[in-house]
Every structure is written in C-alpha cells, then in structure tokens.
Amino acid sequence: MSERKLGLIVLSNCKEQGRLVDERIKQLRGEDPSSESYIIPIEEVRFNNGEGKIRINDSVRSKDIYILSDVGNYSCCYNMFGMQHNMGPDEHFQDIKRVVSAIGGKANRITLVMPLLYSSRQHKRKGRESLDCAMALEELERLGISTIITFDAHDPTIYNSIPNTSFENVYASYSMLKAFITNEGNSIDKDNMVVISPDTGAMDRAIYHAGILGVDVGMFYKRRDHTRIVNGKNPIVQHEYIGGDLNGKKVLIVDDMIASGESIVDVIRQTSTKDVTATYVAATFAFFTEGPEKFDKLYEEGKLTKIYSTNLSYIPESIKKRPWFVEVDLSKFMAKIINTLNHDDSISPLLDSTQRIKRLLKKNM
C-alpha cells in the first residue's frame, strides 16, 4: 500500500466529528495523540450582508484532501444585517464549493465526506419540480471532486447522475447493530423479536436486519393523501400492518432517518396496541425537525424503549441526554475509510459488514 500526504479540511458544521476522526486516524497509524493534526486550518468568513468566503491557512499542495461537512447542522449561525441567521443545507453546500475554489487545483485529489447527502430527498422528479440532488452532484463533479462519500443515501441510485465520479454510499448497519446488540443482545432471540419497516421504501433495510438477526420481519403500508401537500409532503392517512403476530414480541423499527417523526410515532402507536413488550427504533439520521416532545410522551407512556441513531449529523445535547436516546459513534468507521483510501487500498471489506455482524452475533448472543 502506498501512502500519500493527508489533509483534512473540516468545516465548522462538522468540527466535533472532524476532531474525533483526526484522533482516530492517529490511533490507526500508531501515532502519538499529541502529534501534529491532519486538520488544515481554515477561516470561514461571513460578511454582514450574508456573503461569505473560505480562506485556507496552510499548504494543500500535492496532498490528498478530505473535506468533511455536515450539511444538516442547523446550529451554525452568523449575523446578517444585525440579525442572527441559522445556516441551512444550501449555505453549507455553498461553503463546500468555496473550499474547492480556495484549493484552486493545488491538491493531489479531493474527496468530499458528506455523511448526510445534500438534498437527498430531492432525488427524483414527481411532476414539474427541481432535481436538486442530481444537480448538486453534477456541480461537484465539474468542480473536480474525485470521490464523494456519503452515508445511507435516501435513494442510492442517485449515483447514476455522475457515472464518471466515484460515489461511495456507506451503510452504518454494523455500528448500529453493534450498539444495539451490546445493549440489548442478551434479551433477544429468534422467537421474541420482529424487525419492522415503517413503509415500503425501507423494506430492503428491514429484510437485511431481520436476516442478520435471524428474526421475523413485518411492514407498515403508508397510505398518503396525494391530493394535498402539508409542510412540503403528502400527509399520511393511515398505516396498515402487514406481517405476523406481534403479541408478546419485541419490535425493532428500522429506517434511514427521523425527520418530523410523524411516521415513526404513528407506527409506534399502532404496534403498542398489539401488546408488544419493547419498542426500539434504529435510524441513521435523527433530525427531530418538529422537536422531541412527541417521543418524550411515548417514552413516558411506556410505548418507546430506545432510539438508536448516529452522530453523522448534528444532534443537540438536550436530545443526547434523553433517557430514550442512544448515540452511535461513527468516527472510527469514517477514519478507517479515509485512512484506507489514503493508502490507495480498497474499502470494499469495510463496506461489506455482513460477516462482521455475524461474528458479533456469535460472540454476544
């Protein structure tokens, strides 16, 4: 394996994750924790009229540059015309482009690590509307980014929009199941658990998890009212369960994200009427766009046991401290991917987590 000079450019929206990845890379390479950081210092400048720029304060020449950005981090703020303004995904994406512009072609190659894929839910047209995700990927390709690494893309086939650029869609299945099995493994067996998909879109994920755990699988059919749009989406009219008997079973609901939580909450309420003994949720991203209060209520009512989610996108400390929330750290996994690519080695063994999960199950169950 050959090793190229490595540089991490960590945007402020990903500062804590970047720090952890930097530490993990040092550990993987057997370096002293106090040794020089791989993080290249930058300045993110914002003017009072809302314009911005990126300044890189160290050399990037001939380095493999890995840009880390969390476009879902809504906690980043700046002042515009005397008012505090929270940054949204569009502004974070613009800063990614500013970094590439500041690099100015001096790097050996540029890899973008964007755990939450920008505009991932705008991946296909349903009528005359924008196609934001594909347009953004094409723009990144034109800017000269050689590889894009994201996690659990809402629709992985979006990579077809950039066929000449490396696009790695990584799943957090191993880390999520490892955390779940470590905490709950002793109380799980094939006869007392069911993995449930909250809709048809997550069915492949549910089948994978059920197959790995060796348990039954079920699904909720989500019927929507397509005659109207509320808050940018067609409201759910009804959830209908398709699957075996849930009486006396533990339920694991798996999905890629919790946005408003409307769908997950409705599924939990539906399963709670079937005398389940425990209800767990595993979601790669947990946004709680309408707040966590509805989950607080479910927990207080004894209808929710735990929610497992990653630290790939911003989660407020107030939610991390909830008794029903378990944060799954993906920094070591991200560091392994970056370190492997920097050595020009294949990351395929890292992406295939099935055998690792089976070894984990054999050890813990």
N, C-alpha and C positions, 0 to 999 in steps of 0.2 A: 504494500500500500504506500502510495506517495502522499506526502502532506504538503499542503500549500499554506501560505501565511493566512491567518484567520482574523477577521474583524467583524465585530457585532455592532450594528447601529440600532440602538434601542430607542424608540420614540417614547415620549413621556406617558403615552397611554398604555405602555407595556413595561413600565420601569421595574416593578417588583418581579414580574416574570423574567425579565431580562437579567436581573441581578441573580436570580436563582439559576438560570441557565448558564450564566458565566461561571458560577461556583461549581456547578455540576460538570462542566467541560474540564475544569481544572482537576476535579476528582478523577474523571475518566482517564486523564492523561498523567495522573500521578504527580501533579504539580503541587507546590506549597500553596495553601489558601491565600497567603499574603503576597503571592507572586503577581506580576503585572496583569491587569484585567485585559480581556479581549474586547471590552466595550470601547468603542471610539467615541470620544466626547463630541457632542453637537449642541448647537443652540437653536431652539425653536422660537423664532421672533414673531410677535404679533403687534401690528400697528393698531392705533385706536379706531381706524375705520374698518377693521376686520381683515385687512390684507395680512399676509404672512410670508415668511421666508425661513429657510433652513441654512444654517452655517455649520460646516464640518470643521472641527478644530484640530484634526490630526491627519496624517497621510493615509490615503486608501490605495495608493499606487501598488499594483500587482498583487493585491490581496483578494481573497475570497470574501466578499462582503455578504453578510446575512442581516437583512433588515427585519426587525421584529416590531409588529404593530397590531394593537387590539382595536379594531375599528368600532367595536361595540362599547368602548369605555365612555360612558356619558358623564363621568365625574370630572373630566378635564374642562377647565373654564378659562376664559380670557375676557378682558374688558373691551367693549366696543361702544363708542360714543357715551362713555360713562356708565354703561350698564353691563352687568355680568352676563356672560353668554356661555351656555354649555355647548361643548362640541358634539356634533353628531357624526354618523358614519361618512357623510360626504366630505366634511372637513378633515377627518382623519385620512381619508383616501387621498385628498389633495396633498397632505403632508408627505405621504409615501412618494408621490410623484416629485415633490420638491427635493426629497433626499436623493432620488435617482438623478435629478438635474444637477444637484450640488456635487455628486460624484463625478459627473462630467466625463464619463468614459475611461477614467483612470484605473478602475478596479479590474482585476482579472476576470471575475464574473460576479453577478449579483443574484442572490437568492432572496426571495421575499417569503418570510414566515408570517402568514396572516391566519392565525388559528380560526377566527370567525371570518368566513368568506364574505367579502363586501357584496351587499345586495343579493345575498344567496337565495332569498325568496322571490326575487325578480328574475327567475331563470328561464321562464318560457312565456310566450305570449298567449293571452286569453282575450282575443279581440284586438282592437287598435290601442295598444299601450306600449310603453317603453320596455326595453330589454336591457336593463341596467347592468346586470352581472356580466353578460357576454361582452357588452361594450367596454366595461372596465378591464376585463381580461385582455381584450384585443389591444387596449391602450397600453397596458403594462408590457405586453409583448413588443409593441412598437418602441417603447422606451428602452428596451434592451435587457429586461429581466430574463435570466436564463431558466430559472426554476421558480415555481410557485408552490409553496407547501401550505395546505390548509387542513382543517380537521372536520370530519363528518359533514361534508357539504350537503346542503339540503337536497340537491339533485346532482350526483357525481358525474352525470353525463354532460355537465356544463363544460367539461374539458374539451369537448368537440369544437368549441368556438376558437380554440388556439391549438390546432393539431401539431404545430411545429415547435411548441414550447413545452418543456417538462412540467407536468402538473401532477402533484402528489396529493391525493386525498387520503389522509391518515385517519384511522378509527381509534378511538380511545377505549375500545372494548376490554382489552386486557387490564388496563389500570382501573377501570370502573369495576369490573368483576373481581379484581384482586381486593379492592377496598370492601366490596360487598361481602365477599366470601370470608375475608378476615374478620369482619364484624358479625356476620350472621351465619357463617358456614355450618356451625355445629347444630343449628336448628333447621337445616334444610335437608330434605330427602326427596326422592322421586315421587313419593305418594302425597306429599303435603304442600306442593308448590305449583303455581301456574304462572307462566310469563304471558303478559297481555300487551297487545299492540293497541294504542288508543284510536287508530284509524288504519285504513288500508295502506297508506303511504309508509308506515313504519313496520309493516308486516314482515319484510325480509329481516329486519333487525331482530324482531321478536323470535322468529324462527331460528335465527343463529344462536341467540342467547338460550333459548329452550333446548336446542340440540346440544349445546355445550354443557349445560347443566343437567341434561337428561330428564327434563320435566315436560309437562304438557304445555300447550300453547293455546291462547284464545285471542279474539279480536273484537273490537267495537267498531261497528259501521257508523260513520259520522254523516248524518243527513243534514245538508245545509239548505238555507233559503237563498236560491240563486236569483231571486227577483229583486233583492235589495242588498246594499252594502252598508255596513256599520263599522266605523273605525278602520276602513280600508279592507274589510273582509266580509264574506257572506256569513251571516250568523248561523250558529248551529241550532237546528230544530230538535233533533233527537239523536241519542246514542243507543244503538241496539247491539247487545252482546251476542257473539257467535262463538260457541265453544262448549266445553264440558262443564260439569257441575263445580261450582266454586265453594260450596258449603264446607266449612272447616279447613279451607286451604289458605296458604299464604300467597299473596299476589305481588308480582314484580312487574310494574308498568314501565316499558322502555320507549324512549323517543329521542329525537335529536336535540330538541330544545323545548324549554318552557318559556313562552312569550307572556301573554296576559295570564296564562294558566287556566283559561276558561275550559278548554278541552280536558285537561288532566283533572281538574276539580270535578267536572261532571262525571268522568269515568270513576273517580274515587267514590263519589256519592252513589253511583249505580252499583259498584261492587260491594259497598257497605251494606246494601240491602240483602245481600246474599250470604251473610254470616261468615265473612272471611275472618281469619284470626289475626292477620297483619297485612298492611299495605305499604309496599316500598315503590319508590319512583327512581329510575336511573335516566338522567338526561345529560347529554354532553354539555349543553349550554343552558343556564338558568338566568333569565333576564328579569322576571317578575315585573313586567312593564306596567302593571296596574297595582303593584305593591304586594307584599307577602301576607297581608292580613287574612285573606281567604284560606291560606294554608295554616296560619295560626289557629283559625277556627276549627279546621278539620282535625288538627292535632289535639286540640282541647276536647273535641268530641270523641276522640279515640279512633277516628277513621283514617288517619295518616300516621304511619310509623316513622319513616325516614325518607328524605330525598337525597340522593347521591348526585353530585354534579362536579364538574371540573373547574380548575382555576384558569382555563384557557381564555376566558373573557371576564371582565370586571364584575365582581360581586361585592356589595358594600359590607363592611364589618358587621353592621347591625343584623344582616341576614346570616352571615357566617356563625354568629353566636346563637342563632335559633336552635333549640334542642332537637328539632326535626331535620336539621341540615347537616350534611357531611360533605366537606370539600375534598376532592380528589386531586392530588398534586401531579401535574403532567410535566413539570420542569425537567426531571431526569430523562424522560422519554424524548422530549424536544432536544435536549443536549446530546443524547445518543444519535439522533438523526443528523444534527448539524455536524457532530464530530465525525460520523461515518462518511458523510458527503464530502467533508473537507479532506478526507483521506482518499477520495476518489474510489470508494468502495460501494458495493450495492447495499441499499437499505431494504431490499426485499425481505430478508429474515426478520427485520424489525416490524414490517407491515403485516406479516402473517403471524397472528397471535394465537391461532388455534392450538398448536402444540404446547405453547407456554401456559395457556389456560388449563389444558388437560393435566399438565404436571402440577399446577397449582391446586386443582380439584383433588387430585390423588393425594396430595400432601395434607390438605385441610379438611377433607370431607370423608 
